[in-house]
């Protein structure tokens, strides 16, 4: 009896469906105002949306051998190229120019995202399968950029944690279309980074 070989496409089918469902749910929640935070309240909904998916993947990577086995069947170049979308961080720079976002948040977040997004194709082409340490360093920078952006977003918010709040806050990030960034873009990008590290650890 011949056992069918699972193709790369079949490995990605379920995660692709989950990602589409996740995006649709995030879009619907954003449209209903689920991520809007009244001034003075902590951004709990956005924090959960941004943090729960990558934390779930991290727990599964540590505790589930089946999950690690699945992740190690993924294509590392594909996971790396997923980071290319982060060139959309240029939007942060445009919003700073019209005083829609605080510069202390948007400039580091936007520049960091653009840097990772622009270098992702180069890393996929010239680093993957050739220089694991460089890949890990690049991935660490990508993760650090996301964590820094989320941290600054909170510090510049009109919430009790808004210690750096000035005349412009990050309230725009809780409404469409920008709410899709912290509620979907950040966690799915973190998940891709974590899956890359799991994949690399199996070599």
QUIZIMO-V843981 format. One line per field, one symbol per residue. phi: phi as a letter, one per 30 degrees, with the letter a starting at -180 (. if undefined). psi: psi as a letter, one per 30 degrees, with the letter a starting at -180 (. if undefined). A space follows every 10 residues. Layout:
phi->???
psi->???
This chain:
phi->.ddddddedd dcededdddd dddddddddd ddidcdcdej cddddddddd cdeddddddd ddccdddddd ddcddddddd ddddddddee dddddddchc bdddcddddd ddddddddde dddddcceib bddddddddd dddddddddd ddeddcddbe cddcecdbcc eedcbddddd dddbdddddd dddddddded ddd
psi->kkkkkkleee efeeeeeeee eeeeeeeeee efgffkkkkf kkieeeeeee eeeeeeeeee eefjeeeeee effljeeeee ffffffffff eeeeeefghf lkefeeeeee eeeeeeeefe eeeeefekge ieeeeeeeee eeeeeeeeee eeeefglhlf gifgkbfkag fffglkffff effeeeeeee eeeeeeeeee fg.
